Amino acid sequence: MPPKIQQKSKEQKMAAAMAGGKGKKKKWSKGKSRDKVDNKVLFSKEQYDRFQSEVPKMKLITVSAVVEKLKISGGLARRALNEMAEEGKIRPVLVSRAQRIYTRSIGDDDEEE
């Protein structure tokens, strides 16, 4: 059998408990903060010209891609893409309730690669 370990007396246990204290209080993190985006809700002349020149050249055109590229709001991008699709400058690939995907309009009936 291993040798017996001498147990502390009640007074020693109580003194040890009192001396220990509570320790440090847990600090809660503030959470991850995102930068507030300041997207425009109306086109300026320069932005509209840039939209008209750059978007039809993009291979994959989505609302989010246009929002990121031109720093405009999602609603403005949606309406501008609808208008461009009606004019025939871009061609819709998938139009669902949640996501609209367009591609550039190369020719009349060219198949995709």
N, C-alpha and C positions, 0 to 999 in steps of 0.2 A: 504494500500500500504506500502511496506517496505520503510524505510528511504533512502533518496538519498545519494549515496556515492560521496564524493568530488573527482572530476576528477583532474588529474595532469595537470600542465601547459605544454606548448610545451617545454620550457627550461628543466623542470624536466624530461620529457619523453626522450629528446635527451641525457641528462646526464646519465640516466639509461641505455640507449642503448649503449652508448660509454663505460661505465664502465663494462658492461657484458663481453665484449671480445668475442672471437670465441669459446673458450673451447678447449678441447684437440683434437688433430687430431687422426683419427681412425688408429689403428695399425692393419695391415693385418697379418694373421697368415702365416707361411711359408709352411703350408700344412703338411700332414703326410708323413714322410720320411720312406721308407722301407730299411731294411738292404740288401745290395747287396750280393747275394749268389755267392759263388765261387765253382760251381760244376765242377767236373773233366770231361774232354772230351775223355779221354782214360782210360782204366782199368789198374790199377797196378796189380801185381801178387796177392797181398793179397785181393784186392777188387774183382778180378775175382773169386778167391776161395770162398770168402764170398757170392758173387752173386750165384755161383753154389750150395752152401750148403743151404742158407737161403730162396731163392725165391721159390724153389719147395715145401717148407713146408708151405708157406703162403696160407691161404684160398682164399682170394681175391687178385688177382695180377693185378695191373694196372700200367701204365707207371708212373703216378704221385706218386704212393705208393713206387715204386722202386727208383725213384729220391729222395724222402724224406729220405728213409731208408739208401741208399748207397751214397748219395751226388754225383750223376753222372748227366750228362746232359740228357735232354729228348730224343735226337736223339740216344745217346748211349744206353739208356734203351730200346727204341723201337726196335733197331736192335738186342740187346741181347735177348729180349723176343721173337722176331721172330725166332731167331736161336734155342732157347730153346723149342719153340713149334714144330719146325720141327724135333727136336730130340725126341720129345714125352715125355719130362719131365713135361710139363704143357699142359693144354688143353684149347683151346679158347672157351669162352662162347658167347661173342658178339664181332664181329669185324666190326666196322663201320668206316667211314671216320674220325670221330672226336675222338672216344674213343675205346680203345681195352680193353676187360676184359677177363682175364684168370683165371683158377682155377687149383689147384694141380691135377695131374693125379694119382688117387688112384689105380684103376685097369684097366682092359681092357674096360668093358662096365658097370661100376657101375653107378647107377642113383644117382642124388643129393638128399640130405635130404630135 
